[in-house]
Amino acid sequence: MHLIGEPISQIIAFAITAILAFAYHEFAHAIIADRLGDPTPRSYGRINPNPLVHLDVFGLIMLFLVGFGWATTPVNPNRLRGNPRTSMAIVAVAGPLANLVMAILYALPIRLGLVDIAVSSEVIPSAFQLLITGVEINLLLFGFNLLPIPPLDGFTILLGILPAELAYQLEPLRRYGSMLLIGALFLLPIIGLDIFSIVIGQVFNILLPILTGLG
């Protein structure tokens, strides 16, 4: 999502909703890991609803500069109860599900007709602008993080549901996660395979009208 040329009101709406979307995605990871017995998130102060403690400064800067950012939650799979692969998959899926829940909450006032679809000023975002931006960003993070590419949550979820032998064979791909993700986002589109646009497009086409009631 690029902000170049956008009015200040849209930049403000993006900043507010993106910070919350990234922060509570990570907060969900931290809570579930804590509930499954890993003390690591708590020791890093991550069992905290304050969104600022969950943000990665450099990841946030990159989000505003190039439209692609990140945040992380410290989790030790070996401290989780049960099968580490399964437990990590549960921790991983909590993040995207948190984004889906946030998208629903943002969409509810729109769906119920409680806000006017009004044109915002150049500086102050309208309630509708804040809400629809919140829906869009959270749906984007929901769909994007479910892609089964390391280091995204979708890869961890995939390893948790695959047979153990196959998961073990795929596990080494994590060390190449950054390269694989960059390739999927920036190199594959050159040959006409834009996975990101296909997946996110389907998420938006299906869920956005259902949640907001907007065609």
N, C-alpha and C positions, 0 to 999 in steps of 0.2 A: 504494500500500500504506500504510494508515493504522495508526499504532501507539497511538492513543489508547485507553486501557483495556486494553491488552495487558500481561501480566505482565512483570516486569523481564527474566526469562529470554528471552522472545521479542524484546524490544528489543535485548538483547545479541547474540542470534543474528542478528538483522537487521543490526545495526551492523557486525559482523565480516564477514558474507558480502556485504553491500552495498558496503562499502569495497573489498573484494577484487574484486568483480564490475566496479565502475566503473573501478578502477585498471588491471586487466589488460586490459579492453576498450581503454583508451587506450594501454596498453603495446604491444598488438598493432598498433594503428595506427602507433605510432612505429617499431617494428621493421621493418615492411614498407616504410614510407616511406624509412627509412634504407637498406634493402637495394635500393630502387629509385633510390638516388642522391641523395635530398634530405638535406642536412646539417642542416636546421632542427631536427628533433627532438633530434639529438645535441647541437647547440649550446645547447639549452634543458635539457640534462641528462635527457632523457626515455628514453634507452636505459639504463634502470636498473630492475631488478626490485623496488626499494623502492616499495611501493604509495603511499606518502605523496607522492612527487614528482609523481604523476599526478592528484592530486585538486584540484578547484576548491573552495575553502573555502565560498564562497557557495552553490555548487551543492549541496554536501554538507549545509549548514545547511537549505536548502530541502527536500532529500530527507527529512530528519527532521521538519521542521515540517509539510509539506503532502503528503509522499509522492511528490514529483516533483523530481528533481534532475538534475545534469549534470556532465560533465567535458569537457575539450577537449585536443586535441593540436595543436601548431603544425606545419603542413605547408605547404610552398610547391609548388603543382602545377607551376610552371614549372621547378622543379629536378629533377623526376622524369624518369627515362628513358622514352622511348617517347611514345606519344600521351598528352597530359595527361589527357584524359577517361578513357581506359582505365586508366591508371596510378592515377588518383585513385579509380576504382571498385575497383581491387584493394586499395588502402589502406583504403577504406571497408568493404569486406566482411570485412576481417580482424577488426574489432571484434566484430560479431555472431558470427562463427565462434569467436572466443575465448570468448565467453559460452556457446556451445553445447558447446564442449570442457569448460569448467568445470562445466557442468550434468551432463555425462556422468561426470566424475570424482567429483563429489559423489554422484551416484546409484549409482555402482558398488558401494560397500559395502552400500547398501540392497538393491540388486538381488541381491547375493550372500548376503544374509542375515547379514551380519557385525555388524549392530547391532540392538539390541532396540528395538522401537517402544514406548519407555517414556515415561511421563508425566514431564515435567521438573519441577523444583522451581520455586518462584516466582522464584528469583534465578539459579540456575546452569542454563544450557541443557544438555540431554542431547546425546549424540553424534547421535542421530537428529534432534533438533530443529535442530541446526546444519546437518546434511547436507540435510534436506528443505528448509530455508529457502534454502540455497545453490542447490539445484536450481531452486526456484521463482523466485528473483530473477534467476538467469542465463537462465532460459527467458523471463522477462518482458522482459529487456533484449534478448535475441536477437530475439524477435518484434517488439517495439516499434521497435527501430532499423532493422528492414527495411521499415517503412512508407515508401512513396515520397513523403514530405512533407519539404520543407526545414524545418529544417537537419539532419534525420536522415540516417543513412548510406544508407538506402534510396533517397533522392532522388539522391545521388551515384552510387550503383550504377546506378540507372535511366538517368541521363545517359550513363553509360559504355557501355550496351548499345543505346541508341537510335541511329537514323541521325543523322549529324552535324547535318543541317539541323534536325531536330525537337529535338535536344538543345540547339542554339543558341537556339531559340525559347523553350524552357522555362527556360534558365539564369537569366533575370532574376527568376524566382520566388524565388530565394535571398534577395533583399533584403526580401521579405515573409515570410521563414521563420517568425519568431516569431509573427506574426499568424496565419499559416496553421495552425501547430501548435496554438496556443491555440484557434482555431476548431474544429479537428478534435477536440480533447480535451474542450472544455467547451461549445461552442455547438451542434455537430451533434447531440449526444445529446438536446438540448432538442426537436429535431424528429424524434427517434426513430432517428437514424443514429449509433449508437455504434461507430465504426470500431475504436477501441481495444479495447473489450470483445469485439467479433467476432473480431479477429485474435488477440489474446492468448488468448481462450477456445479458439480452434481449436488454437493452439500447445500449450496446456496439455492439452486433451482428447486430442490425438494423441501428444505426446511424453512427457508425465509418466508415463502407464502403461507405455510402452515402456521408458523409462529406469529407472524404479524398480521396476517389477513390481507396483505398488500399483494397485488398481482405483479 
